Amino acid sequence: MTAPEPAPTSIDTSRPHPARVYDWWLGGKDNYPVDEELARRILAVDGTVLRGARANRRFMQRAVRAVAESGIRQFLDIGTGIPTEPNLHQVAQGVAADSKVVYADNDPIVLRHAEALLRGTDEGATAYVHADVRDVDTLLTRAAETLDFKEPVSLSLVALTHYLDADPDGDDVYGLLRRYVEALAPGSHLILTQVTPDLSPEAMEQAAANFRRSGTPFHPRALPDFYRFFEGLELLGPGVMPVSGWRPEPVDVAIQAEGIVPVYGGVARKV
């Protein structure tokens, strides 16, 4: 796998960025016309994206809460994206005020918002690492300034893996996940979501084509390929499923009634 390029420190507004497109779908303000243009083009061919963005965000909140309630007090969130409240640290520290949270992203806009991300509880710790997911050693070394990897950690990659290819000579997404999981102590958890073509294949192919034409790699994955991320780990109930169906609350049931959400989610424990 080739080494990732250094993360830029200036914001490139000449091409869309996935985090900013996602921000537009969530109704955020931290995006540019190029991001809105792509977001609207995808929305025009895939009417599930707004529902999927909301459902994905709510899955993160429920999964983090579940992991925190199980006793985990350390969290590493890779591919953080632009802050949208409630943030992961607010959920985790809402369960246990002494939770330690590290966010990691390579988007300069997230770097610009890092100060807002750092506002956690006095009892806990909240930090930000500006690094690329593909630069495993650098990211983990910097995260270790806040987290103790000898103790269990909850690792989350929410709506990130579909931007990474599986080619061993490219991003090697499965190899990347193995390296991160290997660095975790037993009792750690993995929280993942991934866009899938299984539920609306034609619309998803058109959405993927729009991403790729914009210069953004996009790799929806079928259920067996999503399961591969959890090999060697113990899945928490109810297992892998569309995100709106994972331990749903009343609002999630309402989202389910609106229609399909082509995003799989799962939480697993390292034994």
Contacts in CASP RR format, 6 or more apart in sequence:
PFRMAT RR
TARGET T0000
AUTHOR 0000-0000-0000
METHOD contacts of the structure
MODEL  1
MTAPEPAPTSIDTSRPHPARVYDWWLGGKDNYPVDEELARRILAVDGTVL
RGARANRRFMQRAVRAVAESGIRQFLDIGTGIPTEPNLHQVAQGVAADSK
VVYADNDPIVLRHAEALLRGTDEGATAYVHADVRDVDTLLTRAAETLDFK
EPVSLSLVALTHYLDADPDGDDVYGLLRRYVEALAPGSHLILTQVTPDLS
PEAMEQAAANFRRSGTPFHPRALPDFYRFFEGLELLGPGVMPVSGWRPEP
VDVAIQAEGIVPVYGGVARKV
1 134 0 8 1.000
1 168 0 8 1.000
1 169 0 8 1.000
1 170 0 8 1.000
1 171 0 8 1.000
1 172 0 8 1.000
2 169 0 8 1.000
2 170 0 8 1.000
3 134 0 8 1.000
3 135 0 8 1.000
4 132 0 8 1.000
4 134 0 8 1.000
4 135 0 8 1.000
5 132 0 8 1.000
7 106 0 8 1.000
7 108 0 8 1.000
7 130 0 8 1.000
7 131 0 8 1.000
7 132 0 8 1.000
8 106 0 8 1.000
8 108 0 8 1.000
9 108 0 8 1.000
9 111 0 8 1.000
10 108 0 8 1.000
11 108 0 8 1.000
11 109 0 8 1.000
11 112 0 8 1.000
13 32 0 8 1.000
13 34 0 8 1.000
14 34 0 8 1.000
15 34 0 8 1.000
15 214 0 8 1.000
15 215 0 8 1.000
15 216 0 8 1.000
16 34 0 8 1.000
16 35 0 8 1.000
16 37 0 8 1.000
16 38 0 8 1.000
16 39 0 8 1.000
16 214 0 8 1.000
16 216 0 8 1.000
17 35 0 8 1.000
17 107 0 8 1.000
17 109 0 8 1.000
17 216 0 8 1.000
18 163 0 8 1.000
18 211 0 8 1.000
18 216 0 8 1.000
19 79 0 8 1.000
19 81 0 8 1.000
19 82 0 8 1.000
19 105 0 8 1.000
19 107 0 8 1.000
19 109 0 8 1.000
19 110 0 8 1.000
20 30 0 8 1.000
20 31 0 8 1.000
20 32 0 8 1.000
20 35 0 8 1.000
20 82 0 8 1.000
20 107 0 8 1.000
20 109 0 8 1.000
21 31 0 8 1.000
21 35 0 8 1.000
21 38 0 8 1.000
21 39 0 8 1.000
21 42 0 8 1.000
22 53 0 8 1.000
22 81 0 8 1.000
22 82 0 8 1.000
22 159 0 8 1.000
23 29 0 8 1.000
23 30 0 8 1.000
23 31 0 8 1.000
23 35 0 8 1.000
23 81 0 8 1.000
23 82 0 8 1.000
23 84 0 8 1.000
24 31 0 8 1.000
24 35 0 8 1.000
24 36 0 8 1.000
24 39 0 8 1.000
25 39 0 8 1.000
25 43 0 8 1.000
25 49 0 8 1.000
25 50 0 8 1.000
25 53 0 8 1.000
26 53 0 8 1.000
26 54 0 8 1.000
26 57 0 8 1.000
26 84 0 8 1.000
28 82 0 8 1.000
28 84 0 8 1.000
30 82 0 8 1.000
30 109 0 8 1.000
30 113 0 8 1.000
31 39 0 8 1.000
38 210 0 8 1.000
38 211 0 8 1.000
38 214 0 8 1.000
38 216 0 8 1.000
39 49 0 8 1.000
41 210 0 8 1.000
42 49 0 8 1.000
42 207 0 8 1.000
42 210 0 8 1.000
42 211 0 8 1.000
43 49 0 8 1.000
43 50 0 8 1.000
45 203 0 8 1.000
45 206 0 8 1.000
45 207 0 8 1.000
45 210 0 8 1.000
46 200 0 8 1.000
46 203 0 8 1.000
46 204 0 8 1.000
46 206 0 8 1.000
46 207 0 8 1.000
47 203 0 8 1.000
48 200 0 8 1.000
48 203 0 8 1.000
48 259 0 8 1.000
48 260 0 8 1.000
48 261 0 8 1.000
48 262 0 8 1.000
49 207 0 8 1.000
51 255 0 8 1.000
51 258 0 8 1.000
51 259 0 8 1.000
51 261 0 8 1.000
52 243 0 8 1.000
52 244 0 8 1.000
52 261 0 8 1.000
52 262 0 8 1.000
52 263 0 8 1.000
54 255 0 8 1.000
55 242 0 8 1.000
55 243 0 8 1.000
55 244 0 8 1.000
55 252 0 8 1.000
55 255 0 8 1.000
55 261 0 8 1.000
55 263 0 8 1.000
56 158 0 8 1.000
56 159 0 8 1.000
56 193 0 8 1.000
56 243 0 8 1.000
56 261 0 8 1.000
56 263 0 8 1.000
57 84 0 8 1.000
58 243 0 8 1.000
58 244 0 8 1.000
58 249 0 8 1.000
58 251 0 8 1.000
58 252 0 8 1.000
58 255 0 8 1.000
59 158 0 8 1.000
59 193 0 8 1.000
59 243 0 8 1.000
59 244 0 8 1.000
59 246 0 8 1.000
59 263 0 8 1.000
59 265 0 8 1.000
60 88 0 8 1.000
60 91 0 8 1.000
60 156 0 8 1.000
60 158 0 8 1.000
60 191 0 8 1.000
60 193 0 8 1.000
61 86 0 8 1.000
61 91 0 8 1.000
62 246 0 8 1.000
62 247 0 8 1.000
62 248 0 8 1.000
62 249 0 8 1.000
62 252 0 8 1.000
63 156 0 8 1.000
63 191 0 8 1.000
63 246 0 8 1.000
63 266 0 8 1.000
63 267 0 8 1.000
64 75 0 8 1.000
64 88 0 8 1.000
64 91 0 8 1.000
64 92 0 8 1.000
64 154 0 8 1.000
64 156 0 8 1.000
64 191 0 8 1.000
65 91 0 8 1.000
65 92 0 8 1.000
65 95 0 8 1.000
66 236 0 8 1.000
66 247 0 8 1.000
66 267 0 8 1.000
67 75 0 8 1.000
67 154 0 8 1.000
67 189 0 8 1.000
67 191 0 8 1.000
67 267 0 8 1.000
68 91 0 8 1.000
68 92 0 8 1.000
68 94 0 8 1.000
68 95 0 8 1.000
68 96 0 8 1.000
68 99 0 8 1.000
68 154 0 8 1.000
69 95 0 8 1.000
70 189 0 8 1.000
71 96 0 8 1.000
72 152 0 8 1.000
72 153 0 8 1.000
72 154 0 8 1.000
72 188 0 8 1.000
72 189 0 8 1.000
73 96 0 8 1.000
73 98 0 8 1.000
73 99 0 8 1.000
73 100 0 8 1.000
73 151 0 8 1.000
74 99 0 8 1.000
74 100 0 8 1.000
74 101 0 8 1.000
74 147 0 8 1.000
74 148 0 8 1.000
74 151 0 8 1.000
74 152 0 8 1.000
74 153 0 8 1.000
74 154 0 8 1.000
75 88 0 8 1.000
75 89 0 8 1.000
75 92 0 8 1.000
75 99 0 8 1.000
75 100 0 8 1.000
75 101 0 8 1.000
75 102 0 8 1.000
75 153 0 8 1.000
75 154 0 8 1.000
75 156 0 8 1.000
76 101 0 8 1.000
76 102 0 8 1.000
76 104 0 8 1.000
76 143 0 8 1.000
76 147 0 8 1.000
76 153 0 8 1.000
76 154 0 8 1.000
76 155 0 8 1.000
76 156 0 8 1.000
77 88 0 8 1.000
77 101 0 8 1.000
77 102 0 8 1.000
77 103 0 8 1.000
77 104 0 8 1.000
77 156 0 8 1.000
77 158 0 8 1.000
78 104 0 8 1.000
78 105 0 8 1.000
78 133 0 8 1.000
78 139 0 8 1.000
78 155 0 8 1.000
78 156 0 8 1.000
78 157 0 8 1.000
78 160 0 8 1.000
78 180 0 8 1.000
79 103 0 8 1.000
79 104 0 8 1.000
79 105 0 8 1.000
79 106 0 8 1.000
79 133 0 8 1.000
79 157 0 8 1.000
79 158 0 8 1.000
79 160 0 8 1.000
80 88 0 8 1.000
80 103 0 8 1.000
80 104 0 8 1.000
80 105 0 8 1.000
80 110 0 8 1.000
80 117 0 8 1.000
80 128 0 8 1.000
81 105 0 8 1.000
81 107 0 8 1.000
81 110 0 8 1.000
82 107 0 8 1.000
82 109 0 8 1.000
82 110 0 8 1.000
82 113 0 8 1.000
83 110 0 8 1.000
83 113 0 8 1.000
83 116 0 8 1.000
83 117 0 8 1.000
87 117 0 8 1.000
88 101 0 8 1.000
88 103 0 8 1.000
88 156 0 8 1.000
89 99 0 8 1.000
89 101 0 8 1.000
89 103 0 8 1.000
89 117 0 8 1.000
89 120 0 8 1.000
89 126 0 8 1.000
90 120 0 8 1.000
92 99 0 8 1.000
92 101 0 8 1.000
92 154 0 8 1.000
93 99 0 8 1.000
93 101 0 8 1.000
93 120 0 8 1.000
93 121 0 8 1.000
93 123 0 8 1.000
93 124 0 8 1.000
93 126 0 8 1.000
94 121 0 8 1.000
97 121 0 8 1.000
97 122 0 8 1.000
97 123 0 8 1.000
97 124 0 8 1.000
98 121 0 8 1.000
98 123 0 8 1.000
98 124 0 8 1.000
99 121 0 8 1.000
99 124 0 8 1.000
100 124 0 8 1.000
100 125 0 8 1.000
100 126 0 8 1.000
100 146 0 8 1.000
100 147 0 8 1.000
101 120 0 8 1.000
101 125 0 8 1.000
101 126 0 8 1.000
101 127 0 8 1.000
102 126 0 8 1.000
102 127 0 8 1.000
102 128 0 8 1.000
102 129 0 8 1.000
102 143 0 8 1.000
102 146 0 8 1.000
102 147 0 8 1.000
103 110 0 8 1.000
103 114 0 8 1.000
103 117 0 8 1.000
103 126 0 8 1.000
103 127 0 8 1.000
103 128 0 8 1.000
103 129 0 8 1.000
104 128 0 8 1.000
104 129 0 8 1.000
104 130 0 8 1.000
104 131 0 8 1.000
104 133 0 8 1.000
104 139 0 8 1.000
104 142 0 8 1.000
104 143 0 8 1.000
105 111 0 8 1.000
105 128 0 8 1.000
105 130 0 8 1.000
105 131 0 8 1.000
106 130 0 8 1.000
106 131 0 8 1.000
106 132 0 8 1.000
106 133 0 8 1.000
110 117 0 8 1.000
110 128 0 8 1.000
110 130 0 8 1.000
111 128 0 8 1.000
111 130 0 8 1.000
114 128 0 8 1.000
114 130 0 8 1.000
117 126 0 8 1.000
117 128 0 8 1.000
118 126 0 8 1.000
118 127 0 8 1.000
118 128 0 8 1.000
119 126 0 8 1.000
120 126 0 8 1.000
125 146 0 8 1.000
127 143 0 8 1.000
127 145 0 8 1.000
127 146 0 8 1.000
129 139 0 8 1.000
129 142 0 8 1.000
129 143 0 8 1.000
131 138 0 8 1.000
131 139 0 8 1.000
131 142 0 8 1.000
132 138 0 8 1.000
132 139 0 8 1.000
133 139 0 8 1.000
133 157 0 8 1.000
133 160 0 8 1.000
133 164 0 8 1.000
133 176 0 8 1.000
134 164 0 8 1.000
134 171 0 8 1.000
134 176 0 8 1.000
136 176 0 8 1.000
136 179 0 8 1.000
136 180 0 8 1.000
136 183 0 8 1.000
140 149 0 8 1.000
140 180 0 8 1.000
140 183 0 8 1.000
143 149 0 8 1.000
147 153 0 8 1.000
149 183 0 8 1.000
149 184 0 8 1.000
149 185 0 8 1.000
150 185 0 8 1.000
151 185 0 8 1.000
152 184 0 8 1.000
152 185 0 8 1.000
152 186 0 8 1.000
152 187 0 8 1.000
152 188 0 8 1.000
152 189 0 8 1.000
153 184 0 8 1.000
153 185 0 8 1.000
153 188 0 8 1.000
153 189 0 8 1.000
154 188 0 8 1.000
154 189 0 8 1.000
154 190 0 8 1.000
154 191 0 8 1.000
155 180 0 8 1.000
155 181 0 8 1.000
155 184 0 8 1.000
155 188 0 8 1.000
155 189 0 8 1.000
155 190 0 8 1.000
155 191 0 8 1.000
156 190 0 8 1.000
156 191 0 8 1.000
156 192 0 8 1.000
157 177 0 8 1.000
157 191 0 8 1.000
157 192 0 8 1.000
158 191 0 8 1.000
158 192 0 8 1.000
158 193 0 8 1.000
159 193 0 8 1.000
159 194 0 8 1.000
159 195 0 8 1.000
159 263 0 8 1.000
161 173 0 8 1.000
161 177 0 8 1.000
161 192 0 8 1.000
161 194 0 8 1.000
161 219 0 8 1.000
161 221 0 8 1.000
161 229 0 8 1.000
162 194 0 8 1.000
162 195 0 8 1.000
162 218 0 8 1.000
162 219 0 8 1.000
162 220 0 8 1.000
162 221 0 8 1.000
163 216 0 8 1.000
163 217 0 8 1.000
163 218 0 8 1.000
163 219 0 8 1.000
164 171 0 8 1.000
164 173 0 8 1.000
164 176 0 8 1.000
164 217 0 8 1.000
164 219 0 8 1.000
165 171 0 8 1.000
165 172 0 8 1.000
165 173 0 8 1.000
165 217 0 8 1.000
165 219 0 8 1.000
166 172 0 8 1.000
166 173 0 8 1.000
166 174 0 8 1.000
166 219 0 8 1.000
166 225 0 8 1.000
168 175 0 8 1.000
171 217 0 8 1.000
173 219 0 8 1.000
174 228 0 8 1.000
174 229 0 8 1.000
177 190 0 8 1.000
177 229 0 8 1.000
181 188 0 8 1.000
181 190 0 8 1.000
181 233 0 8 1.000
181 270 0 8 1.000
184 190 0 8 1.000
184 270 0 8 1.000
185 270 0 8 1.000
186 270 0 8 1.000
186 271 0 8 1.000
187 269 0 8 1.000
187 270 0 8 1.000
187 271 0 8 1.000
188 269 0 8 1.000
188 270 0 8 1.000
189 236 0 8 1.000
189 267 0 8 1.000
189 268 0 8 1.000
189 269 0 8 1.000
189 270 0 8 1.000
190 229 0 8 1.000
190 230 0 8 1.000
190 233 0 8 1.000
190 267 0 8 1.000
190 268 0 8 1.000
190 269 0 8 1.000
190 270 0 8 1.000
191 266 0 8 1.000
191 267 0 8 1.000
192 226 0 8 1.000
192 229 0 8 1.000
192 230 0 8 1.000
192 265 0 8 1.000
192 266 0 8 1.000
192 267 0 8 1.000
193 243 0 8 1.000
193 263 0 8 1.000
193 264 0 8 1.000
193 265 0 8 1.000
193 266 0 8 1.000
194 220 0 8 1.000
194 221 0 8 1.000
194 226 0 8 1.000
194 229 0 8 1.000
194 263 0 8 1.000
194 264 0 8 1.000
194 265 0 8 1.000
195 204 0 8 1.000
195 218 0 8 1.000
195 220 0 8 1.000
195 221 0 8 1.000
195 262 0 8 1.000
195 263 0 8 1.000
196 204 0 8 1.000
196 220 0 8 1.000
196 221 0 8 1.000
196 222 0 8 1.000
196 223 0 8 1.000
196 226 0 8 1.000
196 262 0 8 1.000
196 263 0 8 1.000
196 264 0 8 1.000
197 204 0 8 1.000
197 205 0 8 1.000
197 208 0 8 1.000
197 220 0 8 1.000
197 221 0 8 1.000
197 222 0 8 1.000
197 262 0 8 1.000
198 222 0 8 1.000
198 223 0 8 1.000
198 262 0 8 1.000
199 242 0 8 1.000
199 260 0 8 1.000
199 261 0 8 1.000
199 262 0 8 1.000
200 260 0 8 1.000
200 262 0 8 1.000
204 220 0 8 1.000
204 262 0 8 1.000
207 218 0 8 1.000
208 218 0 8 1.000
208 219 0 8 1.000
208 220 0 8 1.000
211 217 0 8 1.000
211 218 0 8 1.000
212 218 0 8 1.000
220 262 0 8 1.000
221 264 0 8 1.000
223 240 0 8 1.000
223 264 0 8 1.000
226 240 0 8 1.000
226 264 0 8 1.000
226 265 0 8 1.000
227 240 0 8 1.000
230 240 0 8 1.000
230 266 0 8 1.000
230 268 0 8 1.000
233 268 0 8 1.000
233 269 0 8 1.000
233 270 0 8 1.000
233 271 0 8 1.000
234 268 0 8 1.000
234 269 0 8 1.000
234 270 0 8 1.000
234 271 0 8 1.000
235 266 0 8 1.000
235 267 0 8 1.000
235 268 0 8 1.000
236 266 0 8 1.000
236 267 0 8 1.000
236 268 0 8 1.000
236 269 0 8 1.000
237 247 0 8 1.000
237 267 0 8 1.000
238 245 0 8 1.000
238 246 0 8 1.000
238 247 0 8 1.000
239 246 0 8 1.000
239 266 0 8 1.000
239 267 0 8 1.000
240 264 0 8 1.000
240 265 0 8 1.000
240 266 0 8 1.000
241 264 0 8 1.000
241 265 0 8 1.000
241 266 0 8 1.000
242 260 0 8 1.000
242 261 0 8 1.000
242 262 0 8 1.000
242 263 0 8 1.000
242 264 0 8 1.000
242 265 0 8 1.000
243 261 0 8 1.000
243 263 0 8 1.000
243 264 0 8 1.000
243 265 0 8 1.000
244 252 0 8 1.000
244 255 0 8 1.000
244 256 0 8 1.000
244 261 0 8 1.000
245 252 0 8 1.000
245 256 0 8 1.000
246 265 0 8 1.000
246 266 0 8 1.000
246 267 0 8 1.000
248 256 0 8 1.000
255 261 0 8 1.000
END
